[in-house]
Amino acid sequence: MLQPLGFEQFSINTSLGRMAYYIASGSPWQDNNEKSDRETLLFLHGFGGGSSAYEWSKVYPAFAAEYRVIAPDLIGWGRSDHPQRSYKIEDYLTTIQEFIEQTCTKPVMVIASSLTAAFIIRLAIACPDLFKSLILVSPAGLSDFGQDYSRSFFAQLISVPVVDRLLYSTGIATDAGIRSFLEQRQFAQSNRVYQEIVNAYLQSAQQPNAEHAALSFVRGDLCFDLSLYIQQLATPTAIIWGQKSQFTGPDIGRRFAEMNPQSVRFFQPLENVGLTPQLELPAVTIGLIRKFLTLLNG
């Protein structure tokens, strides 16, 4: 996994193990370290084969001169510990809360994507004092508005013992498997996928015991209906959504925004972009984050 210039790796201990994170602390960001009184931007990656903080690595350095930037690998992903277990929603709600409490002393501004962004909505409802604002990319519980992802063919197939590990090792955690998924499912335009991205995802996917978190996600163990929670959110929020996101289309995002316009103050669709605009169009994503930081926190 790529470590951007001027960022160092540290770790904290959570109830499920060590969580690695990256923070701007070296040249050219000498003034932006853990003792700084600058406000914190916390970048949280989504889930999928090979996910890690790399997902935001083309975006978060752009904020290191102004903010205290932190980007962790969530438990089970990247360089963090990979407990051998079936992961549940509560595992991530708990460990993300523990991470924030150990690394941040003031309410934090969170930038998160996909299922993790949906977890952050639930955590902001349960612990509102931890959060100042949220900028979320395609937040979805993947079983929204009564849909049941766990009943899908692929989720059922991955639930078969032995088959799950075989599919992971041969179809997911390979160079060809990663590239195929990125080009055909995650990105709107395949020519935006380059080898560094494939390498970073592959390195994360091939960490010892990395299959446990990935298979829990693909089985649907972490999915839920976000529409049952969104109206309880009180934290100022902006949502960014790729129009060509194959897993959850922008109509779902619009429905979420319409359910709670007091808190979800902005909904921004992006033309010809898939699930991860932070990798596909990082400059556009940086510009939108800057815009929403001003509008939400000004």
C-alpha positions in Angstrom: 0.0 0.0 0.0 1.3 3.4 -1.0 2.4 5.8 1.8 2.3 9.3 0.4 5.2 11.7 0.8 5.4 13.2 4.3 3.1 10.7 5.9 4.1 8.2 8.5 2.5 5.0 9.7 1.5 4.7 13.4 -1.0 2.4 15.2 -3.4 2.3 18.1 -4.8 -0.7 19.9 -8.5 -1.5 19.6 -10.6 -4.2 21.2 -10.1 -6.3 18.0 -6.4 -5.6 17.6 -3.9 -3.1 16.2 -5.2 -0.5 13.8 -2.6 1.1 11.5 -3.1 4.7 10.4 -1.2 7.3 8.3 -0.7 10.9 9.5 1.1 13.9 8.0 4.2 14.3 10.2 7.3 14.7 8.0 8.6 17.0 5.4 7.0 18.9 3.7 4.2 18.9 6.4 6.5 19.5 9.4 3.9 21.7 11.2 1.1 19.2 10.7 1.6 16.6 13.3 -0.2 15.0 16.2 0.6 18.0 18.5 -1.0 20.4 16.1 -4.1 22.3 17.1 -5.4 22.2 13.6 -8.8 20.6 13.0 -8.8 16.9 12.1 -9.9 15.4 8.8 -10.5 11.7 9.1 -10.5 9.7 5.8 -12.1 6.2 6.0 -12.0 3.7 3.2 -14.8 1.4 2.0 -14.9 -2.4 1.8 -14.0 -4.8 -1.0 -11.2 -7.1 -2.0 -8.0 -5.3 -1.3 -9.5 -2.2 0.3 -7.3 0.0 2.4 -6.4 3.7 3.2 -4.8 3.8 -0.3 -8.3 4.5 -1.6 -8.0 8.1 -0.3 -4.2 8.5 -0.9 -4.7 10.6 -4.1 -6.9 13.0 -2.1 -5.8 13.4 1.6 -2.3 14.9 1.0 -4.0 17.9 -0.6 -5.3 18.9 2.8 -2.2 18.2 4.9 -1.0 21.8 4.9 -4.3 23.1 6.4 -5.6 20.2 8.5 -4.5 17.4 10.7 -5.1 14.5 8.3 -5.5 10.9 9.4 -6.3 7.9 7.3 -6.5 4.5 8.9 -6.7 1.0 7.6 -9.8 -0.5 9.2 -9.5 -3.7 11.2 -9.2 -6.6 8.8 -7.8 -4.5 5.9 -4.5 -3.0 4.8 -1.7 -3.1 7.4 -4.0 -3.3 10.4 -4.6 -6.6 12.2 -6.7 -9.3 10.5 -8.4 -11.3 13.3 -9.7 -14.6 12.1 -13.4 -14.2 12.7 -16.7 -13.5 11.0 -17.0 -9.7 11.1 -20.2 -8.0 12.2 -21.5 -4.5 12.0 -20.8 -3.9 15.7 -17.1 -4.8 15.1 -16.7 -1.7 12.9 -18.9 0.6 14.9 -16.9 -0.2 18.0 -13.4 -0.1 16.5 -14.0 3.1 14.6 -15.3 4.8 17.7 -12.3 3.5 19.6 -10.0 4.9 16.9 -11.6 8.4 17.0 -11.6 8.5 20.8 -7.9 7.6 20.9 -6.7 9.9 18.1 -8.9 12.9 18.2 -9.6 15.3 21.1 -12.3 17.5 19.4 -15.2 16.7 17.2 -13.9 15.4 13.9 -14.7 16.1 10.2 -15.1 12.7 8.5 -14.7 11.9 4.9 -15.9 8.3 4.3 -17.1 6.0 1.4 -19.6 3.3 0.7 -20.6 0.9 3.5 -18.1 2.6 5.9 -19.9 5.9 5.2 -23.2 4.2 6.2 -21.5 3.0 9.4 -20.4 6.5 10.1 -24.0 7.7 9.9 -25.0 5.1 12.5 -22.0 6.1 14.7 -22.8 9.8 14.4 -26.4 9.1 15.6 -25.1 7.1 18.6 -22.2 9.4 19.4 -23.0 12.8 18.0 -20.4 14.6 20.1 -17.6 12.8 18.2 -18.4 14.5 14.9 -18.4 18.0 13.5 -19.5 17.2 9.9 -19.6 14.4 7.4 -18.7 14.3 3.7 -19.8 10.9 2.4 -19.2 9.2 -0.9 -22.0 6.8 -1.9 -23.1 5.9 1.7 -25.2 2.8 1.5 -26.0 -0.2 3.8 -26.4 -2.4 0.7 -29.7 -3.7 2.0 -31.5 -0.4 1.7 -35.2 0.2 1.4 -36.0 -3.5 2.0 -33.5 -5.0 -0.3 -31.7 -8.1 1.0 -28.2 -8.3 -0.4 -27.4 -11.5 1.5 -30.0 -13.3 -0.7 -28.1 -12.5 -3.9 -26.6 -15.3 -5.8 -23.0 -14.2 -5.2 -23.6 -13.7 -1.5 -25.1 -17.2 -1.3 -22.2 -18.7 -3.2 -19.6 -17.1 -1.0 -21.5 -18.6 2.0 -20.5 -22.1 1.0 -17.5 -23.3 3.0 -14.3 -24.1 1.1 -15.9 -22.5 -2.0 -15.5 -19.1 -0.3 -11.8 -19.4 0.3 -11.2 -20.9 -3.2 -13.0 -18.0 -4.9 -11.1 -15.5 -2.8 -7.7 -16.9 -3.6 -8.3 -17.5 -7.3 -10.8 -14.9 -8.3 -10.3 -11.9 -5.9 -6.8 -11.8 -4.5 -5.0 -12.0 -7.9 -3.7 -9.3 -10.2 -6.2 -10.3 -12.9 -9.1 -10.5 -10.4 -8.4 -7.1 -8.9 -7.9 -5.4 -12.3 -11.1 -7.0 -13.7 -13.2 -5.9 -10.7 -11.8 -2.3 -10.8 -12.3 -2.0 -14.6 -15.7 -3.6 -14.9 -17.4 -2.8 -11.6 -15.7 -0.1 -9.6 -14.7 2.5 -12.2 -16.9 4.0 -14.8 -14.1 4.1 -17.3 -11.6 1.3 -17.4 -8.8 3.4 -18.8 -8.7 5.3 -15.5 -7.3 2.1 -13.8 -3.5 2.0 -13.8 -1.1 -0.5 -12.4 -0.3 1.3 -9.1 -4.0 1.0 -8.1 -4.0 -2.7 -8.9 -0.8 -3.3 -7.0 -2.1 -1.5 -3.9 -5.3 -3.4 -3.8 -3.5 -6.7 -4.5 -1.0 -6.1 -1.7 -3.8 -5.5 0.8 -5.8 -8.5 -0.5 -2.8 -10.8 0.0 -2.1 -9.9 3.6 -2.3 -12.9 5.9 -5.9 -13.7 6.9 -7.2 -10.8 4.7 -10.0 -13.1 3.4 -11.9 -13.0 6.6 -13.0 -9.4 6.5 -13.5 -9.5 2.7 -15.7 -12.7 2.8 -17.8 -11.3 5.7 -18.4 -8.3 3.5 -19.3 -10.3 0.3 -21.5 -12.6 2.3 -23.6 -9.7 3.4 -22.7 -10.0 7.1 -22.1 -6.3 7.3 -25.1 -5.1 5.3 -28.1 -3.3 6.7 -30.9 -0.9 5.7 -29.6 2.6 6.1 -33.1 4.0 5.4 -34.1 2.9 8.9 -31.5 5.3 10.4 -30.9 8.3 8.1 -33.7 10.3 9.6 -32.0 10.2 13.0 -28.8 11.9 11.8 -28.2 15.4 13.2 -24.6 16.0 12.0 -24.3 18.4 9.0 -23.7 16.2 6.0 -22.9 16.4 2.3 -23.2 13.4 0.0 -21.2 12.8 -3.3 -22.4 10.0 -5.6 -21.0 8.6 -8.8 -23.8 8.4 -11.4 -22.4 5.1 -12.7 -22.0 3.3 -9.3 -23.1 -0.2 -10.2 -23.8 -1.4 -6.7 -26.0 1.4 -5.5 -27.3 4.0 -7.9 -27.7 7.7 -7.2 -31.4 7.3 -6.9 -30.8 5.7 -3.5 -28.7 8.6 -2.4 -31.3 11.1 -3.5 -33.9 9.2 -1.4 -31.6 9.3 1.6 -31.1 13.1 1.2 -34.8 13.7 0.8 -35.5 11.8 4.0 -33.4 14.2 6.1 -32.9 17.5 4.3 -32.1 19.3 7.7 -28.9 17.3 8.1 -28.1 16.1 4.6 -27.6 19.6 3.2 -26.0 18.8 -0.1 -26.3 16.0 -2.6 -23.8 16.1 -5.5 -24.0 13.5 -8.3 -21.0 13.1 -10.6 -21.4 12.3 -14.3 -19.5 9.3 -15.7 -18.0 8.3 -12.4 -18.3 5.0 -10.6 -18.1 3.9 -6.9 -14.8 5.6 -6.0 -14.5 9.1 -7.4 -11.6 9.6 -5.0 -9.5 7.2 -7.2 -11.2 7.9 -10.6 -11.3 11.7 -10.5 -9.2 12.7 -7.4 -8.9 16.4 -8.4 -12.7 16.8 -8.7 -13.1 15.0 -5.4 -10.6 17.3 -3.7 -12.5 20.3 -5.1 -15.8 19.1 -3.8 -14.4 18.2 -0.4 -13.0 21.8 -0.1 -16.4 23.2 -1.1 -18.3 21.2 1.4 -15.9 21.8 4.2 -16.6 25.5 3.8 -20.3 25.1 3.4 -20.8 22.7 6.3 -18.3 24.2 8.8 -18.3 27.9 7.8 
